[in-house]
Amino acid sequence: MPLALIVSYPNPAAALPPNRSIPEAVLLPELAYPDVDTAADWLCRAFGFEVRLRIGGHRVQLTVPGGGALVARQGEVPPGCFAAHSVMVRVADIDAHHARAVAAGAVVAGAPTTHPYGERQYGARDLAGHAWVFTQTVADVDPADWGGVTEPG
């Protein structure tokens, strides 16, 4: 019978800078769907998520009651990533994290890249082939500045 690995991170509220373009959560599962708007609406209706931000018809950020977040995105594999599904983790120092991952033998999709939405990110695969995205907030960016649409709530 397979065993499950449960990962728990301490609350990083004081350690990570704010960015209005990304949820405050540390761990952000990213799940791929053929139609993110339909998926987001269903996840909200069925599981009680709330839409936080819609991004150009290809990505929707959802908040989880009680804290946490989920990102639903189109089913394609985005540039710099290995798979349609991944787990996103916010870190304080992306370059040091990247160096540590490379030294430990992680297969990385490239060097960290800074994006217009205020995050610096890189993708990696772990020893079992699971896809991860690590992200560091480098600026507090209003989602409207890059085309995000904040939901009232």
Helices and strands as residue ranges (DSSP letters): E 27-33, H 36-47, E 50-55, E 59-63, E 69-74, E 86-90, H 94-103, E 107-108, E 113-114, E 119-125, E 131-137, G 143-145, E 148-150
